[in-house]
Amino acid sequence: MAIKLPNNKLIEGLSALPVREIKEIMDALIERELFRPRVAKAIYRDASKTVKSKKLHSQVAEEAVRWARSRK
């Protein structure tokens, strides 16, 4: 049975959960094919466009990659 919640209530509820439980929820959604994470190729393409359009130095992009990897 599905329960419909407004987004703000859903976010409130999820923010009260420990990270491990949120990961388990995301894993279950992926397993049931209800959620599909973006593929790395699309992320790299979008990042490349942003770096070029904002004329960022390669150091800034490298720092952003290190930061993102630390957030896994």
N, C-alpha and C positions, 0 to 999 in steps of 0.2 A: 504494500500500500504506500502510495506517495503522499507526502505532505507538502503543500505549497506554502512557502514563506516569502515575505518581501526580502529583497536583497540586504537591507540594513539589518534585519533580524538574523539572517543567515550568517552575515559577516560577524555580528556580535557573538553568535554561538560558536563559530569556528575559531574566533580569536580567543575564546576561553579554553580551547583544547590544547593539549601539549603538541609539540611539533611532530612527535612520533605518530600520534593518532591522525593528524592531518595527512601525513605521508601515507598511512594505511588507507585512508579514504581515497586519496588520489590514485594509489596503486589499484584499488578495487575498481575505480571508474575506468582506468586505462585497461584493466583486464577485461572488463565487460564491454569495452570499446565504446563507452559513453563519453570519453574524453580522449583526445589525441594531442599529445604535446607537439609543438612545432618541431620540424626537422632542422638539424643543424645547418643545412645548406640555406634554408630560408633566413635563419638568424644571421648567418654570415653575410648574405646578400644585403639584408637590411642594414646591418652594421657598416658594411662597406659604403653603401649609399650615404649614410649619415656622416661618416668620416670625410667623404669627398665633398658633400654639400656644405658642411660646416667648416671645411678646410682645417681639420684638426691635425695636429702633429702626430706622428707615429707613436711617440711616447705616451700621449694621452690615450690612444687606442690600446696600447699594450697594458697600461695601468687599468683600463676598464676591463680588459680580459682577465687580468689577475684578480681584480675585485669580484667579477662574476664567478670565476672558478672557486673562489674562497667561500662563496655563498651556497655551494651545492648542498 
